[in-house]
């Protein structure tokens, strides 16, 4: 190094890049802050106050997932009940060929299909 040795030239020599003079006050305070952070870590006093669902977008995403989960459970339940009702033989006759249990089973099957399609549409609409 030739010429006068000043703090910016010394830092630029050490770091291998030019240093802006306006950054010097911040760079002077940096060692004290690092020492305070290290002392807090060592003493077990370093903590962070983080709220998991502080952001409105996070709450909307979680709410959407819960709603899709509830719809999927309702669709599966309606499908299971439809299969159970369709498997039953006998029951009160609505017409000569269809019993009340079969009618309710087919109605639940339609409800199951609609709920499942709604869940699928919501999943593929939002995407990753």
C-alpha positions in Angstrom: 0.0 0.0 0.0 1.3 3.4 -0.9 0.1 6.8 0.2 -1.5 7.8 3.5 -3.1 5.1 5.5 -6.6 6.0 6.4 -9.5 3.9 7.7 -11.3 3.7 4.3 -8.0 2.7 2.5 -7.2 0.2 5.2 -10.7 -1.3 5.0 -10.6 -1.4 1.2 -7.2 -3.2 1.5 -8.5 -5.7 4.0 -11.9 -6.4 2.3 -10.6 -6.1 -1.2 -13.3 -3.6 -2.2 -14.0 0.1 -1.8 -15.8 1.1 1.3 -18.3 4.0 1.3 -17.4 6.7 3.9 -21.0 6.9 5.0 -20.8 3.3 6.3 -18.0 4.1 8.8 -20.2 5.1 11.7 -22.2 1.9 11.4 -19.0 -0.2 11.1 -17.6 1.4 14.2 -20.7 0.4 16.3 -20.7 -3.1 14.8 -18.2 -4.7 17.2 -20.1 -3.4 20.3 -23.3 -4.9 18.9 -21.7 -8.2 18.2 -20.2 -8.3 21.7 -23.6 -7.6 23.2 -25.3 -10.3 21.1 -22.6 -12.8 22.0 -22.9 -12.0 25.7 -26.7 -12.4 25.5 -26.3 -15.8 23.8 -23.7 -16.9 26.4 -25.8 -15.7 29.3 -29.0 -17.3 27.9 -30.8 -13.9 27.6 -31.2 -13.8 23.8 -34.8 -14.3 22.8 -37.0 -13.6 19.9 -40.7 -12.7 20.0 -42.2 -14.4 17.0 -45.9 -14.8 16.5 -46.7 -17.7 14.1 -49.9 -16.4 12.7 -49.2 -12.6 12.9 -49.6 -12.0 9.2 -53.1 -12.0 7.7 -51.9 -13.9 4.7 -50.7 -16.8 6.9 -54.1 -16.9 8.6 -55.9 -17.0 5.3 -53.8 -19.9 4.0 -54.3 -21.9 7.2 -58.1 -21.1 7.1 -58.2 -22.3 3.5 -56.4 -25.6 4.3 -58.8 -26.2 7.2 -61.9 -25.5 5.0 -60.6 -27.9 2.4 -59.9 -30.5 5.0 -63.4 -30.2 6.4 -64.9 -30.5 3.0 -62.8 -33.5 2.2 -63.9 -35.2 5.5 -67.6 -34.4 4.7 -67.2 -35.8 1.2 -65.7 -39.0 2.5 -68.3 -39.4 5.2 -71.1 -38.8 2.7 -69.5 -41.4 0.4 -69.2 -43.9 3.1 -72.8 -43.4 4.2 -74.0 -43.7 0.6 -72.2 -47.0 0.1 -73.6 -48.3 3.4 -77.2 -47.3 2.4 -76.8 -48.7 -1.1 -75.6 -52.0 0.3 -78.7 -52.4 2.6 -81.3 -54.7 1.2 -85.0 -54.1 1.9 -86.3 -51.1 3.6 -89.4 -49.0 2.9 -90.3 -49.1 -0.8 -90.6 -45.7 -2.6 -91.4 -47.3 -6.0 -91.6 -50.9 -7.1 -87.8 -51.0 -7.8 -86.3 -48.4 -5.5 -86.3 -48.4 -1.7 -86.0 -45.4 0.5 -82.5 -46.5 1.6 -81.3 -46.7 -2.0 -82.8 -43.3 -2.8 -81.0 -41.7 0.2 -77.8 -43.6 -0.8 -77.9 -42.1 -4.3 -78.7 -38.6 -2.9 -75.6 -38.9 -0.6 -73.6 -40.2 -3.5 -74.4 -37.0 -5.5 -73.6 -34.9 -2.4 -70.3 -36.7 -2.0 -69.4 -36.2 -5.7 -70.2 -32.4 -5.5 -68.2 -31.9 -2.3 -65.2 -33.9 -3.8 -65.4 -31.9 -7.0 -65.4 -28.7 -5.0 -62.3 -29.7 -3.1 -60.6 -30.7 -6.3 -61.5 -27.5 -8.0 -60.2 -25.5 -5.0 -56.9 -27.4 -4.9 -56.2 -27.1 -8.6 -57.4 -23.5 -8.8 -55.0 -22.2 -6.1 -52.0 -24.3 -7.3 -48.7 -24.5 -5.5 
